[in-house]
């Protein structure tokens, strides 16, 4: 499995690995950046372990991790990935997404999601893309709803967070049969 390079005039997504993750050290330490995630990236060692897990998944063909480069600002902005890739059932998750506070609400994330959805449905020819979001994370829930994802249900108290809290997880999905309409109506500028 070769890692794709996904790109618009605004953003470039390339493989995140142990050779480039240090570009994200400063961003990863921003306060409350991944508060709603069970992952830990708050120290250089934690970030390296996080990336190592992603790299291991890449070699097992269950993850494609990306480092996010904001072309408009000429800076690395964060990370995202395809995860829980189920080749048999043609379903994958888009998530593990975090971009620095300065890049939020700038349209960067919409470019990222467009590229990833397009690749999942049109190149990989998958049937479904899922998103899992902490029930309390209203900002991220609204963001996936704005790109056409449907709330399919809530897994109650299913994930232990760093602070010991048991979060409930909202499950969103987009089906391949919905993609062309979503692309035309919500991503027409691309």
FENSULGI-V917153 format. One record per residue. N is the residue number from 1. RES is the residue in one small letter. PHI is phi in whole degrees, 0 to 359 (NA if undefined). PSI is psi in degrees with one decimal (NA if undefined). Layout:
BEGIN
[[N/RES/PHI/PSI] [N/RES/PHI/PSI]]
END
This chain:
BEGIN
[[1/x/NA/114.1] [2/x/274/138.2] [3/x/286/127.9] [4/x/285/156.2] [5/x/252/118.0] [6/x/250/132.7] [7/x/208/138.3] [8/x/238/-174.6] [9/x/292/-13.0] [10/x/254/-33.7] [11/x/220/151.3] [12/x/229/125.7] [13/x/250/120.4] [14/x/232/167.9] [15/x/301/127.0] [16/x/274/127.9] [17/x/208/-172.6] [18/x/288/-7.6] [19/x/271/-16.2] [20/x/229/-4.0] [21/x/297/-23.6] [22/x/296/-17.3] [23/x/295/-14.5] [24/x/254/2.2] [25/x/304/-47.0] [26/x/294/-44.7] [27/x/296/-41.5] [28/x/299/-22.3] [29/x/266/4.2] [30/x/296/140.9] [31/x/298/133.2] [32/x/59/24.7] [33/x/296/-44.5] [34/x/237/42.4] [35/x/306/-37.2] [36/x/269/13.6] [37/x/250/145.2] [38/x/283/-6.0] [39/x/280/163.3] [40/x/233/122.5] [41/x/230/18.7] [42/x/284/-12.3] [43/x/231/161.3] [44/x/303/-37.9] [45/x/292/-41.2] [46/x/294/-41.2] [47/x/296/-42.0] [48/x/298/-42.7] [49/x/296/-40.1] [50/x/300/-45.8] [51/x/292/-39.7] [52/x/300/-41.1] [53/x/300/-42.5] [54/x/295/-42.4] [55/x/297/-43.1] [56/x/301/-43.5] [57/x/296/-35.0] [58/x/298/-44.3] [59/x/289/-20.8] [60/x/266/4.0] [61/x/65/28.1] [62/x/248/-7.1] [63/x/217/141.7] [64/x/233/103.0] [65/x/270/142.1] [66/x/238/144.4] [67/x/262/138.4] [68/x/258/124.0] [69/x/246/121.0] [70/x/275/107.3] [71/x/290/-30.9] [72/x/293/-38.9] [73/x/261/-3.8] [74/x/54/47.1] [75/x/213/151.6] [76/x/289/139.1] [77/x/245/-23.5] [78/x/161/-148.7] [79/x/213/155.1] [80/x/204/170.5] [81/x/199/158.9] [82/x/272/132.4] [83/x/221/171.5] [84/x/47/45.3] [85/x/289/117.4] [86/x/250/94.9] [87/x/293/-34.1] [88/x/295/-48.3] [89/x/269/-3.8] [90/x/59/47.2] [91/x/229/139.1] [92/x/215/166.6] [93/x/251/144.0] [94/x/252/127.5] [95/x/180/-155.7] [96/x/54/35.2] [97/x/266/127.3] [98/x/212/130.8] [99/x/231/149.0] [100/x/304/154.1] [101/x/305/-35.5] [102/x/294/-20.2] [103/x/262/-9.3] [104/x/283/147.4] [105/x/60/31.2] [106/x/247/-2.6] [107/x/93/-8.4] [108/x/301/-46.1] [109/x/298/-36.1] [110/x/295/-39.9] [111/x/299/-44.0] [112/x/299/-47.9] [113/x/294/-39.0] [114/x/303/-51.1] [115/x/301/-43.1] [116/x/289/-42.5] [117/x/296/-44.7] [118/x/301/-44.6] [119/x/294/-43.9] [120/x/298/-45.0] [121/x/275/-38.9] [122/x/265/-30.1] [123/x/260/-51.6] [124/x/285/-20.7] [125/x/58/43.0] [126/x/279/159.0] [127/x/265/-21.1] [128/x/206/142.2] [129/x/240/132.4] [130/x/243/155.2] [131/x/229/135.6] [132/x/242/124.5] [133/x/224/137.0] [134/x/306/130.9] [135/x/306/-32.4] [136/x/282/-14.2] [137/x/274/76.4] [138/x/299/-38.9] [139/x/299/-46.7] [140/x/289/-35.4] [141/x/297/-44.9] [142/x/297/-36.1] [143/x/296/-43.7] [144/x/286/-28.8] [145/x/293/-35.1] [146/x/292/-21.0] [147/x/259/17.0] [148/x/94/5.9] [149/x/284/144.4] [150/x/255/132.3] [151/x/290/119.8] [152/x/258/-17.3] [153/x/162/174.0] [154/x/232/124.3] [155/x/274/112.8] [156/x/280/131.6] [157/x/46/51.8] [158/x/253/-8.0] [159/x/226/131.6] [160/x/273/127.9] [161/x/270/172.0] [162/x/304/-35.3] [163/x/271/6.4] [164/x/93/-10.7] [165/x/295/140.2] [166/x/262/108.2] [167/x/275/156.2] [168/x/261/142.0] [169/x/245/124.5] [170/x/277/131.0] [171/x/254/118.4] [172/x/246/155.1] [173/x/210/155.2] [174/x/230/130.5] [175/x/265/151.7] [176/x/303/-37.5] [177/x/292/-14.4] [178/x/266/-16.0] [179/x/299/-47.1] [180/x/300/-41.3] [181/x/294/-44.6] [182/x/299/-43.9] [183/x/299/-44.1] [184/x/290/-39.7] [185/x/274/-34.7] [186/x/249/-16.4] [187/x/235/30.0] [188/x/297/-23.1] [189/x/285/-9.6] [190/x/268/NA]]
END
